[in-house]
Amino acid sequence: MLSAVEHSAVLHAAGVHERDGGAVSAVGVSRTGAVRVDAFAEAVAVPGTALACLQTANHEVGTLQPVAEVAAACREAGVPLLVDAAQTAGRLPLPEGWSVLTASAHKWGGPPGVGVLVVRKGTRFRSPLPEDEREGRRVPGFENVPAIVAAAAALRAGLAEEHEQERLSALVDRIRRTVPRVVPDVEVIGEDEDRAPHIVTFSCLYVAGEALLTELDKAGFAVSSGSSCTASTLRPSHVLEAMGVLTHGNIRVSLPRGASAADVDRFLEVLPGIVRRIRQEAGVSS
């Protein structure tokens, strides 16, 4: 079982499980994107449930999930909990109670292609990969040691910057407050407080997300519409649909390490004119 707003990789894996004859249940979320603990606890208690999945923070809107509370419900039901910590590892303390945790090094400034899989001691686990019979390893071949060391070094460097996440969070707060004030007919999405420090998402009525991406790219801003990993499909975001919010004209801003107040100033300066111009070209006045 999983939440309705999990990363597409988790949903695709669940789909494969269903095609192979397994059953998958999804727990809905609130309008801000958070799962209800009581609904999750009820679902995980269904006999035959083998695994529960929940992200620490949503990839598209940044809303933090109640992982510790859900983990307690999973523990009571005797069901292992897989936690996707990609958006918060290296930024926020890891939640408690998980059985298996995943993360991605490039999210904290490490090299792309290095994934992290942590299996808590005592958790039943069998790798889907073939074993190397010569050495008894779970994964055949040689590890990319330089990339692994680089990932660890980047993580340490990021954690040493004690106030960087607070600084980014303040910039996100500024975007959340300012965009509805300077752009008419905008919905800022997700939790105001219980959120990842670097992500802000908003949707603009009467504007196509792709048109916004193109114009912001010309202005020097690399943003995404919906999830950065599914934006190229041009399909409505499954996360925004599950939340019941506006799915079009959506912009997701993810502030990288080192993003400056000047960057945010310029973004907030150019955004109103871009939205206004696109709306006028579509015959909408604002």
Secondary structure, DSSP 4 states (H G I P E B T S, - for coil): -EETT--HHHHHHHHHHHHTT----EE-B-TTSPBPHHHHHHHHTSTT---EEEESB-TTT-BBP-HHHHHHHHHHHT--EEEE-TTTTTTSPPPS--SEEEEEGGGGT--TT-EEEEE-TT-----SSPPBTTTTBSS-S---HHHHHHHHHHHHHHHH-TTHHHHHHHHHHHHHHHHHHHSSSEEEES-SSSB-TTEEEEEETT--HHHHHHHHHHTT---BSS-TTTGGG-PPPHHHHHHTS--SSEEEEEPPTT--HHHHHHHHHHHHHHHHHHHHHTT---
